[in-house]
Amino acid sequence: MPIEKSSEKTIIQKLDLDGYIQQFQKFLAREKPVAMMGDINQHYRYIQALSKVQFPTPNPVPNLERELNLIKKQGVLSLDEIYAFITMISYFNTLKTVGFTEPLISWIQGIEIPEEIIEIIGYFTAEGEINAERDQELFKLERAIKQNKIEIKETLYKLAHSSKLRDYLVDTQVHFNGGEETLLVRGGFNNAIKATVAARSPGGFFYIIPQSITHLKEKESALLSKKEEMIYTYCKNISAVFFKWERFLGFINKEYDRFDHYQARVSFARSKEYEFVLPSKHKRIKLQDFAHPAIENPVPITMDFSKQIMLVTGVNAGGKTMLLKSMLSAVYMSKYLLPFKCNAAQTEVGHYKSIEAVIDDPQSVKNDISTFAGRMQEFAKLFSKEDAIVGVDEIELGTDSDEAASLFRVMLDELRKKGITFIVTTHHKRLASLMAGDDEVELIAALYDEEKRVPTYTFLQGSIGKSYAFETAQRYGVPAAIVNKAKKVYGEDKENLNELIEKSTSLEREMRMKIATIDDELKSVERQKQRLQDEELKLQESHRKALATLENRYNAATKKAREALRAQESAEGRRLLNVAHQRKEFKQKEVKLKDEVPLKEGDKVKYRSHKGEIVAIRGKDATIIVDGLKMRVPLGQLKRRGDTPQIKVKPKAKEVNVNVEKSGASVSVKLLGMYADEAIDTVDKFLSDALVNGLHEVQIIHGTGGGVLAKLVTEYLKKHPKIQKFYRLPGNLGITVVEL
């Protein structure tokens, strides 16, 4: 076994992940290492894309490295070995019919199978046999073999029901023994029939082959030999084709393994309702509702570890080791893109080059080594590593606590300078006190329920926990008198210190519960605030649409006024003019924001009905990104969205006087080279002028290009109330014709 694989297996066992890995490997089409070679970010994209579709489960296929080497040497493969390659190639043919999205569709569709290989696929049945219907000679041969078998069974059936053999038969069934059809008889059968004994039963009976079917057996053997010769010819010819396409077969073998990695992870995640977490570049482990896969009915873990050393103290059997293994397990599963139970949206796991676990007691008579000496050997190896995460359980194991505290304090300081992150469990209050003042040390306390006198398997960050050795001993049956006597020996001062530790832990726990309550209330206020802001934006949008409707009505009124001027009868003309003047006079309310916060780069904004983000501000204009498209718009037309300070809105009535001047209008407008917002404003003004001047048909020249301007113009025209019809100019898709 390679060293790397052996090391990996060791860490799997130390973290109690061996059962989890065995469950995962059941979803693989063939056995392989858990790790995937290549870019983990690319693997993650493929897994996410595969998670969105249903796909067929691949059939089991053996490892074919030996067969590939045989092909390179122009050897002849067996029928089973050839069918293993056919199984892989046929599976990729099936995948081409699945409705994949990118990047899967480009990968699968990009695998081109040679015509000669496709022809070979047609030789086989679903059971992996050569399809006899494609070969007349083979078809006749198989039919002859089948007919011969029928004759053997009929002969045996007649013998089993004959009167001369009736007294010697154990039963009238045809028994298969060693692949041969036989009858089961008692001793003395040779008085009734000539036969060969094939075997003896545990009950002392005999399996016999009657001499009357010997010639049929010989015929069957000859037919089978001939069939084997024909199959060998097929194998020889197919192996020759495989030699020609040896590189393709090596490629498809690797791609099958790659897809197998992906599908096994997705299928495993679906069966367990697990989620994937892509390792981040930050050296941080943030778990939300994490559950170690080896624990039944676990208490979910929520932990945020962003420092270099986590020091876990507290109650005996309170889950300290479980927390250590859970943190390292999350790193391991994330590192190899294995799914696990957590809230993936709020979970973040950093990437580490290696994972080490100093957990087991190394003491062994065989190795002639003490516990402490073994621990020192494991720590000595760490000085040659970098960018690793190391879990150390019961760091004080095997030596004097005061000396060990000083030694481990110095070693942890030196090792973390090499970029090594530590998760340490300990009962050393001295070690905890020595490291408590360090900004790069995260203190974690395992909590204890004083009333029920049991561990809670929950943890409190930023505190040192009490061991509760006396309480644990009493819980497991040690007499109370013995425990009280031990407390006296332990000393009142140290017991008082433990009480202070517990009191500080309790106070901090209460404080954090209050903070959590306040945070929940604050979130509720923030949600209410956001709801009101969204409502304000909806009202403003409704107001804008109302203004647009009034403007359109005004344009219609001016058109009626022009019709009145052209009317022959002055009375009708005066009537239409009065209608136009009545519709012209309308009042517009202006919304003025009081104490408005100036917009800045990076702010989330809303432009008309589009949501975007400010990337640059120049004077009174801003450049924003909307759906991947940059637009330059006036700052006054932007509205802030998202979490912003509460803005008081004071409505103020303002009268707007609109004067319409008749001017020359063009029948076409060019938008080529314009920004999106500039183009829409130009089209808006162009259509207004066309309506004022009574034009019935105009042209908008937007070009083809990337199609962005054409799409914007189409969306704008669909919403315009005065447009009867619009369409692209036949033969020139860069021009849109508008009928007013």
VOGU-3710 file (C-alpha; in Angstrom, 3 decimals, decimal comma):
1> mpiekssekt> 0,000/0,000/0,000  1,431/3,462/-0,953  2,488/5,733/1,909  0,055/8,486/0,906  -2,884/6,069/0,802  -1,838/4,539/4,123  -1,618/8,000/5,727  -5,051/8,897/4,371  -6,560/5,712/5,792  -5,023/6,513/9,178
11> iiqkldldgy> -6,618/9,975/9,338  -9,965/8,485/8,234  -9,858/6,007/11,108  -8,719/8,600/13,649  -11,623/10,868/12,740  -14,140/7,972/12,810  -14,913/8,499/9,108  -14,236/4,923/7,960  -17,946/3,955/8,053  -18,846/7,146/6,183
21> iqqfqkflar> -16,246/6,446/3,472  -17,462/2,860/3,096  -21,012/4,126/2,540  -19,773/6,604/-0,063  -17,760/3,975/-1,958  -20,935/1,915/-2,504  -22,060/4,607/-4,947  -18,910/4,291/-7,091  -19,072/2,209/-10,261  -15,609/0,876/-9,426
31> ekpvammgdi> -13,239/1,153/-6,486  -10,862/4,119/-6,499  -9,191/6,604/-4,088  -11,468/9,282/-2,605  -9,267/12,172/-3,775  -9,820/13,748/-7,209  -6,878/15,075/-9,191  -7,092/18,519/-10,787  -8,700/21,895/-10,063  -11,113/21,595/-7,129
41> nqhyryiqal> -13,058/24,682/-8,252  -13,696/23,081/-11,635  -14,761/19,827/-9,955  -17,171/21,808/-7,776  -18,786/23,479/-10,836  -19,329/20,093/-12,487  -20,818/18,607/-9,295  -23,189/21,563/-8,878  -24,334/21,249/-12,511  -24,864/17,484/-12,131
51> skvqfptpnp> -26,890/18,054/-8,939  -29,550/19,889/-10,980  -30,477/16,967/-13,272  -31,466/13,314/-13,102  -29,003/10,934/-14,739  -28,718/7,140/-15,221  -26,669/5,183/-12,686  -23,465/3,780/-14,246  -22,987/0,015/-14,328  -20,141/-1,526/-12,291
61> vpnlerelnl> -16,911/-1,771/-14,289  -13,618/-3,353/-13,138  -10,275/-1,565/-13,149  -8,940/-1,856/-16,708  -5,297/-0,795/-16,379  -4,100/-4,369/-17,049  -6,371/-4,654/-20,084  -5,100/-1,334/-21,487  -1,514/-2,567/-21,164  -2,530/-5,803/-22,941
71> ikkqgvlsld> -4,041/-3,776/-25,801  -0,787/-1,812/-26,147  1,024/-5,147/-26,599  -1,532/-6,225/-29,264  -2,888/-8,946/-26,974  -6,323/-10,540/-27,294  -8,929/-9,550/-24,687  -11,605/-11,893/-23,401  -15,264/-11,218/-24,148  -15,879/-9,945/-20,591
81> eiyafitmis> -12,918/-7,551/-20,811  -14,111/-6,204/-24,165  -17,637/-5,735/-22,799  -16,248/-3,695/-19,864  -14,953/-1,122/-22,384  -18,249/-1,303/-24,313  -20,133/-0,616/-21,055  -18,184/2,613/-20,457  -18,552/3,846/-24,046  -22,287/3,000/-24,154
91> yfntlktvgf> -22,796/4,936/-20,896  -21,315/8,094/-22,416  -23,623/7,583/-25,426  -26,554/7,502/-22,991  -25,343/10,662/-21,210  -25,518/12,587/-24,494  -29,325/12,353/-24,290  -29,508/13,865/-20,780  -30,462/17,544/-20,609  -27,256/18,797/-19,029
101> tepliswiqg> -26,356/22,466/-18,574  -22,918/24,009/-18,832  -20,180/23,032/-18,184  -21,379/19,395/-18,386  -22,963/19,684/-21,830  -19,740/20,862/-23,483  -17,749/18,082/-21,817  -20,111/15,191/-22,622  -20,974/16,351/-26,153  -17,262/16,893/-26,818
111> ieipeeiiei> -16,502/13,170/-26,402  -16,611/11,849/-29,969  -16,773/8,053/-30,304  -15,089/6,602/-33,441  -17,384/4,924/-35,977  -15,491/1,616/-35,703  -16,114/1,542/-31,945  -19,813/2,376/-32,422  -20,093/-0,558/-34,840  -18,554/-2,888/-32,234
121> igyftaegei> -21,146/-1,752/-29,659  -23,810/-3,211/-31,946  -22,196/-6,669/-31,729  -23,270/-7,086/-28,081  -26,503/-7,834/-26,296  -27,465/-6,184/-23,003  -26,135/-9,279/-21,194  -22,659/-8,876/-22,701  -22,922/-11,720/-25,208  -22,291/-11,552/-28,943
131> naerdqelfk> -25,613/-10,877/-30,686  -26,239/-14,084/-32,669  -28,826/-12,366/-34,876  -25,978/-10,460/-36,576  -24,163/-13,714/-37,532  -26,125/-16,476/-39,305  -23,546/-19,179/-38,560  -23,456/-18,291/-34,859  -27,239/-18,191/-34,793  -27,472/-21,747/-36,215
141> leraikqnki> -24,836/-22,949/-33,769  -26,672/-21,571/-30,720  -29,945/-23,023/-31,943  -28,255/-26,449/-32,293  -26,857/-26,189/-28,749  -30,281/-25,280/-27,435  -31,947/-28,172/-29,273  -29,319/-30,618/-27,966  -29,988/-29,479/-24,381  -33,702/-30,067/-24,914
151> eiketlykla> -33,003/-33,609/-26,125  -30,822/-34,314/-23,051  -33,565/-33,106/-20,693  -36,253/-35,090/-22,492  -34,135/-38,279/-22,351  -33,492/-37,824/-18,638  -37,185/-37,109/-18,046  -38,159/-40,347/-19,736  -35,621/-42,286/-17,672  -36,822/-40,637/-14,448
161> hssklrdylv> -40,356/-41,840/-15,181  -39,444/-45,319/-16,472  -40,654/-48,345/-14,529  -37,287/-50,180/-14,542  -35,552/-47,316/-12,695  -38,442/-46,349/-10,418  -37,238/-48,403/-7,412  -33,781/-46,793/-7,449  -34,726/-43,127/-7,951  -34,579/-40,773/-4,951
171> dtqvhfngge> -36,772/-38,304/-6,864  -37,825/-37,635/-10,452  -35,981/-34,304/-10,799  -33,052/-33,511/-13,082  -30,154/-32,348/-10,877  -27,277/-30,126/-12,011  -23,987/-31,279/-10,535  -20,716/-29,772/-11,692  -22,512/-28,253/-14,697  -23,849/-31,648/-15,799
181> etllvrggfn> -27,456/-32,844/-15,919  -27,774/-35,921/-13,626  -30,267/-38,179/-11,856  -30,132/-38,872/-8,105  -30,362/-42,649/-7,365  -29,800/-45,177/-4,593  -27,186/-47,940/-4,516  -27,750/-50,910/-6,830  -28,888/-48,706/-9,736  -26,440/-50,572/-12,043
191> naikatvaar> -28,883/-53,475/-12,061  -31,363/-51,264/-13,888  -29,290/-48,810/-15,964  -25,787/-48,298/-17,319  -24,463/-44,961/-16,121  -21,402/-43,050/-14,906  -21,288/-41,744/-11,314  -20,680/-37,980/-11,375  -20,694/-37,417/-7,581  -22,031/-38,700/-4,274
201> spggffyiip> -24,565/-36,839/-2,151  -24,201/-36,198/1,649  -27,023/-38,716/2,192  -25,084/-41,525/0,499  -26,935/-41,366/-2,833  -25,373/-41,126/-6,307  -25,549/-38,486/-9,034  -25,372/-40,451/-12,307  -25,039/-39,616/-16,014  -26,926/-42,298/-18,009
211> qsithlkeke> -24,974/-43,860/-20,851  -27,921/-43,219/-23,173  -27,171/-39,461/-23,204  -23,402/-39,834/-23,605  -23,549/-39,196/-27,350  -25,684/-36,105/-26,715  -23,095/-34,852/-24,207  -20,323/-35,399/-26,748  -22,327/-33,489/-29,347  -22,874/-30,648/-26,884
221> sallskkeem> -19,167/-30,491/-26,132  -18,324/-30,302/-29,840  -20,889/-27,542/-30,424  -19,609/-25,513/-27,463  -16,017/-25,858/-28,685  -17,044/-24,548/-32,076  -18,845/-21,622/-30,449  -15,767/-20,791/-28,386  -13,711/-20,721/-31,588  -16,143/-18,263/-33,138
231> iytycknisa> -16,163/-16,069/-30,008  -12,369/-16,097/-29,978  -12,359/-14,895/-33,600  -14,635/-12,022/-32,590  -12,364/-11,187/-29,614  -9,285/-11,264/-31,848  -10,806/-8,929/-34,443  -12,221/-6,528/-31,843  -8,881/-6,458/-29,971  -7,194/-5,463/-33,244
241> vffkwerflg> -9,614/-2,525/-33,578  -8,998/-1,628/-29,935  -5,242/-1,544/-30,613  -5,898/1,033/-33,331  -7,915/3,178/-30,881  -5,797/2,464/-27,785  -5,425/6,154/-26,905  -9,154/6,738/-27,135  -9,823/3,791/-24,813  -7,282/5,154/-22,305
251> finkeydrfd> -9,029/8,547/-22,512  -12,549/7,104/-22,051  -11,290/5,047/-19,088  -10,076/8,230/-17,311  -13,232/10,190/-18,193  -15,392/7,357/-16,832  -13,500/7,567/-13,522  -13,940/11,340/-13,502  -17,707/11,178/-14,074  -17,896/8,334/-11,559
261> hyqarvsfar> -16,365/10,649/-8,930  -19,012/13,285/-9,676  -22,071/11,010/-9,862  -21,137/9,093/-6,699  -20,879/12,341/-4,718  -24,170/13,674/-6,070  -26,015/10,352/-5,519  -24,554/10,027/-2,001  -25,592/13,597/-1,133  -29,132/12,978/-2,411
271> skeyefvlps> -29,519/9,755/-0,435  -28,401/11,390/2,839  -29,652/14,958/2,195  -26,076/16,184/2,574  -24,596/19,407/1,145  -21,317/20,343/-0,521  -18,942/22,997/0,843  -16,174/24,294/-1,413  -12,966/25,018/0,566  -12,261/28,739/0,878
281> khkriklqdf> -8,901/30,486/0,677  -9,317/31,851/4,208  -7,898/29,871/7,135  -11,227/29,687/8,908  -13,667/26,998/10,014  -17,198/28,296/10,411  -19,733/25,510/10,979  -23,488/25,995/11,120  -25,626/23,028/12,238  -22,835/20,550/11,435
291> ahpaienpvp> -23,308/16,870/12,326  -20,518/14,290/12,349  -21,670/11,382/10,118  -20,592/8,730/12,653  -22,911/10,021/15,415  -26,551/8,959/15,638  -28,937/11,747/16,681  -26,100/14,283/17,106  -26,377/17,698/18,743  -25,711/20,071/15,795
301> itmdfskqim> -22,473/22,060/16,120  -22,315/25,776/15,385  -18,772/27,114/15,729  -16,712/29,975/14,281  -12,944/29,420/14,431  -10,884/32,057/12,615  -7,752/32,102/14,785  -4,691/29,845/14,726  -5,253/27,964/17,975  -8,510/26,650/19,444
311> lvtgvnaggk> -8,171/25,553/23,070  -11,119/23,421/24,228  -11,564/22,913/27,987  -14,393/21,802/30,222  -16,364/18,877/31,542  -15,217/15,273/31,229  -17,158/13,322/28,574  -18,660/16,627/27,484  -17,877/16,307/23,783  -14,430/17,944/23,547
321> tmllksmlsa> -12,970/15,094/21,482  -16,135/14,976/19,393  -15,770/18,707/18,656  -12,124/18,217/17,650  -12,971/15,328/15,327  -15,932/17,224/13,885  -13,793/20,266/13,009  -11,106/18,112/11,364  -13,746/15,956/9,630  -15,344/19,060/8,111
331> vymskyllpf> -11,918/20,073/6,746  -11,297/16,559/5,362  -14,711/16,222/3,680  -14,555/19,731/2,252  -10,977/19,152/0,999  -12,131/16,149/-1,079  -15,581/17,590/-1,973  -17,451/14,957/0,015  -20,948/16,048/1,107  -21,956/16,291/4,764
341> kcnaaqtevg> -24,799/17,514/6,939  -24,701/21,262/7,650  -26,225/24,580/6,669  -24,024/25,106/3,610  -25,110/28,733/3,081  -23,622/29,724/6,455  -20,721/27,241/6,571  -17,167/28,101/5,537  -14,223/25,696/5,668  -10,676/26,745/4,815
351> hyksieavid> -8,276/24,737/2,673  -5,264/23,140/4,370  -2,441/21,256/2,692  -2,529/18,414/5,211  -4,612/17,208/8,172  -2,960/15,660/11,239  -4,596/14,107/14,303  -2,630/13,473/17,512  -5,403/11,556/19,243  -4,454/8,002/20,193
361> dpqsvkndis> -2,252/6,956/23,104  1,039/5,894/21,405  2,186/3,823/24,415  2,986/0,253/23,369  4,977/-2,630/24,855  5,866/-3,697/21,330  7,270/-0,275/20,433  8,864/0,186/23,864  7,673/3,791/24,053  5,877/5,821/26,727
371> tfagrmqefa> 2,828/7,977/26,179  4,697/11,267/26,532  7,629/10,087/24,386  5,219/9,040/21,656  3,531/12,440/21,793  6,913/14,158/21,461  7,705/12,064/18,388  4,450/13,158/16,755  5,078/16,820/17,619  8,645/16,589/16,292
381> klfskedaiv> 7,260/15,557/12,862  5,137/18,716/12,756  8,211/20,953/12,547  8,738/19,730/8,962  5,198/20,632/7,873  3,573/23,847/6,692  0,004/24,966/6,035  -1,450/22,111/8,083  -4,297/21,786/10,556  -3,543/19,612/13,593
391> gvdeielgtd> -5,900/18,232/16,206  -4,399/17,271/19,589  -6,610/15,442/22,086  -5,663/15,633/25,801  -2,419/17,499/25,123  -1,212/17,006/28,700  -1,384/13,201/28,398  1,498/11,311/30,002  3,548/13,862/31,989  3,590/16,531/34,735
401> sdeaaslfrv> 0,958/19,143/34,003  2,951/22,246/34,989  6,030/21,270/32,972  3,864/20,175/30,016  1,954/23,482/30,053  5,147/25,512/29,601  6,550/23,115/26,981  3,390/23,000/24,878  2,931/26,764/25,182  6,305/27,341/23,515
411> mldelrkkgi> 5,880/24,562/20,916  2,430/25,801/19,850  3,837/29,339/19,453  6,709/28,124/17,254  4,596/25,804/15,131  1,945/28,371/14,386  4,686/30,610/12,921  4,996/27,905/10,220  1,353/28,398/9,297  0,045/25,442/11,305
421> tfivtthhkr> -3,447/25,694/12,830  -4,210/23,788/16,049  -7,363/22,443/17,689  -6,393/21,313/21,198  -8,416/19,740/24,010  -7,025/19,926/27,529  -7,776/19,896/31,237  -4,710/22,088/31,903  -6,003/25,227/33,503  -2,390/26,420/33,624
431> laslmagdde> -1,978/25,965/29,867  -5,315/27,706/29,285  -4,322/30,623/31,530  -0,914/30,909/29,827  -2,549/31,205/26,408  -5,734/33,064/27,333  -4,229/36,510/26,689  -3,054/35,662/23,161  -5,141/37,247/20,395  -4,582/34,218/18,148
441> veliaalyde> -6,014/31,763/20,718  -9,738/30,935/20,756  -10,942/29,599/24,131  -13,855/27,136/24,009  -15,666/25,741/27,054  -17,708/22,510/27,035  -20,882/23,278/28,999  -22,404/21,311/31,888  -25,993/21,251/33,154  -25,711/21,840/36,905
451> ekrvptytfl> -29,333/20,931/37,648  -29,389/17,639/35,734  -25,687/16,972/36,449  -25,012/15,912/32,826  -22,977/17,402/29,957  -24,975/19,400/27,367  -22,620/18,657/24,443  -22,732/22,344/23,608  -19,890/24,869/23,674  -19,243/28,466/24,639
461> qgsigksyaf> -16,600/30,506/22,837  -14,324/32,850/24,766  -14,354/31,009/28,099  -12,402/28,400/30,133  -14,459/25,406/31,236  -14,395/23,510/34,492  -13,607/19,742/34,367  -16,352/18,613/36,814  -14,248/15,592/37,805  -15,970/15,226/41,179
471> etaqrygvpa> -19,464/15,561/39,689  -18,651/13,052/36,937  -17,300/10,535/39,466  -20,449/10,819/41,578  -22,667/10,513/38,466  -21,007/7,200/37,593  -21,554/5,684/41,047  -18,636/6,765/43,270  -20,029/7,254/46,836  -20,717/10,870/47,828
481> aivnkakkvy> -18,585/10,525/51,004  -15,544/9,579/48,921  -16,151/12,531/46,559  -16,480/14,993/49,500  -13,260/13,694/51,053  -11,493/14,130/47,698  -12,706/17,735/47,527  -11,078/18,457/50,898  -7,804/16,915/49,743  -8,023/18,940/46,540
491> gedkenlnel> -8,162/22,128/48,565  -10,590/24,922/49,145  -8,547/27,481/47,155  -8,546/25,402/43,993  -12,221/24,577/44,424  -12,976/28,289/44,822  -11,037/28,882/41,595  -13,184/26,293/39,842  -16,306/27,983/41,165  -15,087/31,343/39,858
501> iekstslere> -14,413/29,754/36,466  -17,897/28,282/36,409  -19,455/31,557/37,571  -17,686/33,535/34,855  -18,763/30,942/32,302  -22,377/31,152/33,488  -22,347/34,953/33,388  -20,865/34,961/29,915  -23,434/32,410/28,770  -26,255/34,586/30,128
511> mrmkiatidd> -24,724/37,649/28,484  -24,505/35,887/25,129  -28,101/34,707/25,402  -29,173/38,314/25,994  -27,064/39,474/23,064  -28,651/36,774/20,886  -32,121/37,993/21,931  -31,194/41,591/21,110  -29,767/40,464/17,752  -33,042/38,721/16,926
521> elksverqkq> -35,006/41,868/17,797  -32,606/43,975/15,743  -33,036/41,659/12,764  -36,807/41,988/13,129  -36,499/45,797/13,090  -34,205/45,614/10,064  -36,731/43,430/8,232  -39,504/45,898/9,035  -37,292/48,746/7,874  -36,514/46,954/4,620
531> rlqdeelklq> -40,198/46,225/4,069  -41,063/49,911/4,460  -38,278/50,940/2,106  -39,475/48,440/-0,496  -42,992/49,789/-0,114  -41,650/53,320/-0,605  -39,888/52,271/-3,805  -43,088/50,637/-5,084  -45,046/53,849/-4,418  -42,412/55,946/-6,171
541> eshrkalatl> -42,484/53,584/-9,163  -46,275/53,766/-9,238  -46,005/57,557/-9,123  -43,568/57,559/-12,032  -45,869/55,351/-14,104  -48,793/57,683/-13,347  -46,768/60,646/-14,604  -45,893/58,728/-17,765  -49,593/58,001/-18,332  -50,441/61,701/-17,938
551> enrynaatkk> -47,699/62,676/-20,350  -49,098/60,254/-22,936  -52,558/61,710/-22,429  -51,125/65,152/-22,960  -49,503/64,065/-26,222  -52,862/62,742/-27,358  -54,479/66,068/-26,427  -51,987/68,075/-28,482  -52,676/65,793/-31,425  -56,383/66,610/-31,091
561> arealraqes> -55,433/70,285/-30,975  -53,616/70,012/-34,309  -56,645/68,254/-35,761  -58,755/71,166/-34,542  -56,483/73,633/-36,326  -56,942/71,703/-39,533  -60,722/71,430/-39,083  -62,869/73,308/-41,519  -65,402/74,457/-38,966  -64,016/76,924/-36,400
571> aegrrllnva> -66,517/75,868/-33,767  -65,305/72,247/-33,880  -61,734/73,497/-33,801  -62,364/75,618/-30,697  -64,012/72,638/-28,994  -61,050/70,346/-29,626  -58,601/73,041/-28,456  -60,527/73,379/-25,199  -60,215/69,617/-24,680  -56,462/69,848/-25,282
581> hqrkefkqke> -56,056/72,732/-22,818  -58,049/70,895/-20,169  -55,863/67,807/-20,489  -52,719/69,900/-20,611  -53,255/71,380/-17,172  -52,275/68,774/-14,554  -50,394/68,929/-11,284  -47,434/66,784/-10,341  -46,391/65,970/-6,823  -42,678/66,106/-6,148
591> vklkdevplk> -41,168/63,763/-3,583  -38,378/65,515/-1,770  -36,033/63,447/0,394  -35,012/65,074/3,606  -31,464/64,540/4,891  -30,729/62,210/1,940  -27,441/60,274/2,189  -25,283/60,968/-0,944  -24,758/58,002/-3,239  -21,237/56,582/-3,556
601> egdkvkyrsh> -19,359/53,917/-5,507  -20,427/50,397/-4,576  -23,994/51,394/-3,517  -26,891/49,165/-4,638  -29,318/51,330/-6,638  -32,476/51,096/-8,701  -32,770/52,769/-12,118  -36,377/52,807/-13,356  -37,396/49,148/-13,016  -33,812/47,823/-13,147
611> kgeivairgk> -31,549/46,926/-10,214  -27,834/47,732/-10,446  -24,668/48,834/-8,673  -22,658/52,085/-8,934  -19,106/51,518/-10,264  -18,059/55,143/-10,873  -19,309/58,728/-10,282  -18,307/61,692/-12,437  -19,906/65,000/-11,610  -23,668/64,695/-11,795
621> datiivdglk> -23,523/61,405/-13,741  -22,898/57,861/-12,535  -21,855/54,671/-14,314  -23,848/51,649/-13,152  -23,911/47,910/-13,986  -27,332/46,420/-14,805  -27,457/42,730/-15,797  -23,798/42,849/-16,879  -24,333/46,025/-18,982  -22,662/49,347/-18,089
631> mrvplgqlkr> -24,895/52,433/-18,290  -24,199/56,150/-17,699  -27,183/57,876/-16,079  -27,847/61,104/-14,148  -27,451/60,709/-10,387  -30,882/62,265/-9,885  -32,564/59,305/-11,602  -31,054/56,721/-9,246  -32,706/55,444/-6,090  -30,903/53,628/-3,324
641> rgdtpqikvk> -31,974/50,059/-2,537  -30,988/47,525/0,134  -30,041/48,278/3,760  -29,985/52,096/4,048  -30,686/54,562/6,880  -34,347/55,437/7,383  -35,267/58,353/5,116  -38,109/60,670/6,022  -40,329/61,458/3,062  -42,152/64,757/3,037
651> pkakevnvnv> -44,512/65,191/0,110  -44,823/68,665/-1,327  -47,201/69,716/-4,033  -45,617/71,390/-7,013  -47,410/72,657/-10,089  -45,856/71,715/-13,401  -46,629/73,837/-16,438  -46,037/72,067/-19,741  -45,617/74,086/-22,949  -45,741/72,222/-26,245
661> eksgasvsvk> -43,861/73,701/-29,160  -44,307/72,300/-32,616  -40,972/71,552/-34,275  -39,713/69,584/-37,267  -39,616/65,811/-36,682  -37,482/63,253/-38,487  -38,841/59,945/-39,740  -35,763/58,011/-38,464  -33,241/58,119/-35,626  -29,797/56,477/-35,254
671> llgmyadeai> -28,753/54,898/-31,929  -25,434/53,440/-33,098  -22,624/53,825/-30,503  -24,927/55,098/-27,718  -25,072/53,895/-24,103  -28,247/52,079/-23,148  -29,723/54,953/-21,092  -28,768/57,511/-23,749  -30,419/55,374/-26,436  -33,702/55,013/-24,502
681> dtvdkflsda> -33,861/58,794/-23,813  -33,226/59,476/-27,510  -35,988/57,054/-28,577  -38,385/58,573/-26,027  -37,811/62,119/-27,341  -37,916/60,923/-30,964  -41,302/59,210/-30,540  -42,731/62,219/-28,646  -41,714/64,544/-31,516  -43,161/62,117/-34,048
691> lvnglhevqi> -46,490/62,020/-32,185  -46,588/65,834/-31,860  -45,962/66,224/-35,597  -48,554/63,643/-36,563  -46,233/61,077/-38,108  -47,734/57,625/-38,657  -44,610/55,549/-39,333  -40,977/56,048/-38,226  -37,749/54,008/-38,239  -35,306/53,335/-35,343
701> ihgtgggvla> -31,802/52,415/-36,546  -30,092/50,402/-33,783  -27,863/48,044/-35,813  -27,338/44,348/-35,150  -23,996/44,097/-33,278  -24,409/42,159/-30,020  -28,181/42,745/-30,063  -28,179/44,737/-26,776  -29,647/47,968/-28,232  -32,195/45,993/-30,277
711> klvteylkkh> -33,363/44,185/-27,122  -33,649/47,461/-25,123  -35,626/49,145/-27,933  -37,983/46,143/-28,203  -38,673/46,131/-24,429  -39,314/49,898/-24,468  -41,698/49,740/-27,456  -43,704/46,894/-25,866  -44,518/49,148/-22,889  -45,297/52,349/-24,899
721> pkiqkfyrlp> -49,081/53,026/-24,869  -49,208/54,944/-28,196  -47,528/52,374/-30,408  -49,924/50,309/-32,504  -47,383/48,011/-34,123  -43,616/47,579/-34,602  -41,470/45,106/-36,531  -37,980/44,610/-37,916  -37,356/45,864/-41,473  -37,287/42,814/-43,809
731> gnlgitvvel> -33,766/42,223/-45,120  -32,214/44,549/-42,510  -32,599/43,404/-38,878  -30,734/46,524/-37,704  -33,848/48,729/-38,273  -37,153/48,605/-36,386  -40,249/50,113/-38,077  -42,782/51,693/-35,676  -46,425/52,464/-36,546  -47,946/55,219/-34,385
//
